[in-house]
Amino acid sequence: MTPCLSPSGTIGQQQTFREAPSNVSVIQGQTAVLRCRVNNQKGDLQWTKDGFALGFDRTIPMSPRYRITGSEPLGESDLLILNSDLEDDGEFQCQVGPNAGDPPLLGQAQLSVLSKHHSNP
């Protein structure tokens, strides 16, 4: 990691992904977890789905099945999707805004929700 000067003039560490989101597949009805872990987080964090911002709160009002879990002070902001449905299938991004000279972070993952009624030919 590259040290940088903070606004107070002290040397600090840049924010980086400790664990960036990765592609996940679940069967419809299962809980999906998209991980996002950030070292030295300084910027605000939010998740997006298919380019639509889900907001900066750890509870997501637009969907009561979505919530952010993990220890915020430790940089843990995993997206938990309860009772996943086919409509949850899509591209998700964990976005950390720039702050104090740190560039923004963008981590992308695909959630694939498989129909529980899918039959093999």
C-alpha positions in Angstrom: 0.0 0.0 0.0 1.2 3.5 -0.8 1.4 6.0 2.1 -0.2 9.3 1.5 -0.5 12.6 3.4 -3.8 13.1 5.2 -5.4 16.5 5.6 -3.8 16.7 9.1 -0.4 16.3 7.4 0.3 12.8 8.9 1.1 9.8 6.8 -1.7 7.4 6.4 -2.7 4.5 4.2 -4.9 4.7 1.1 -8.2 3.0 1.1 -8.1 -0.3 -0.7 -10.3 -3.4 -1.1 -9.4 -6.1 1.4 -12.1 -8.2 -0.3 -13.7 -6.9 -3.4 -17.1 -8.3 -4.5 -17.1 -11.5 -6.6 -19.7 -13.3 -8.7 -22.2 -15.3 -6.7 -24.9 -17.8 -7.8 -27.8 -18.8 -5.6 -31.0 -20.8 -6.0 -34.2 -18.8 -5.8 -35.2 -18.4 -2.1 -31.7 -18.7 -0.7 -29.8 -15.8 1.0 -27.1 -14.2 -1.2 -24.1 -12.5 0.3 -21.9 -10.1 -1.8 -18.8 -9.2 0.2 -17.2 -5.8 0.3 -14.4 -5.3 2.8 -12.3 -2.1 2.7 -9.0 -1.3 4.4 -8.6 2.3 5.7 -12.0 3.3 4.5 -12.4 7.1 4.4 -15.0 7.7 1.7 -18.7 6.9 1.9 -19.8 3.5 0.7 -22.9 2.5 -1.2 -24.0 -0.5 -3.3 -25.6 -0.2 -6.7 -27.7 -2.7 -8.6 -27.7 -2.5 -12.4 -26.5 1.1 -12.1 -29.2 2.1 -9.6 -27.9 3.5 -6.3 -29.2 1.6 -3.3 -28.1 4.4 -0.9 -25.6 5.0 1.8 -27.6 3.6 4.8 -27.0 0.1 6.1 -30.8 -0.5 5.8 -32.1 -0.2 2.3 -35.6 1.3 2.3 -36.4 0.4 -1.3 -36.1 -3.3 -0.5 -36.6 -4.7 3.0 -34.9 -7.9 1.8 -31.6 -6.0 1.2 -29.3 -4.9 4.0 -25.7 -4.1 4.7 -24.0 -6.4 7.3 -20.6 -6.6 9.0 -18.7 -4.3 11.2 -18.7 -0.7 9.8 -15.6 0.3 11.9 -13.7 -2.7 10.4 -14.7 -1.7 6.9 -17.1 -4.6 6.4 -20.1 -3.7 4.2 -21.4 -7.0 2.8 -24.7 -6.9 0.9 -27.1 -9.5 2.2 -30.1 -10.3 0.1 -32.7 -12.4 1.9 -35.0 -14.8 0.1 -33.4 -14.1 -3.3 -35.7 -13.9 -6.3 -35.2 -13.9 -10.0 -35.6 -10.1 -10.1 -32.5 -9.8 -7.9 -30.3 -11.3 -10.7 -28.0 -8.5 -12.0 -24.8 -6.6 -11.7 -23.9 -5.1 -8.3 -21.2 -2.6 -7.4 -19.6 -1.7 -4.1 -18.6 1.9 -4.5 -16.4 3.8 -2.0 -16.2 7.5 -2.7 -13.0 9.5 -2.8 -11.8 11.3 0.4 -8.7 13.0 1.7 -6.8 12.4 -1.5 -7.9 8.8 -1.8 -9.3 7.8 -5.2 -12.8 6.1 -5.4 -13.0 2.3 -5.3 -15.4 0.3 -7.5 -15.9 -3.4 -7.1 -18.3 -5.2 -9.4 -20.0 -8.6 -9.1 -22.7 -10.5 -10.9 -25.5 -12.1 -8.9 -27.1 -15.1 -10.7 -30.3 -16.3 -9.2 -31.3 -19.7 -10.5 -34.9 -20.8 -10.6 -35.7 -23.5 -8.1 -38.1 -25.0 -10.6 -35.5 -25.3 -13.3 -35.5 -28.8 -14.7 -32.7 -30.6 -16.5 -33.5 -31.7 -20.0 
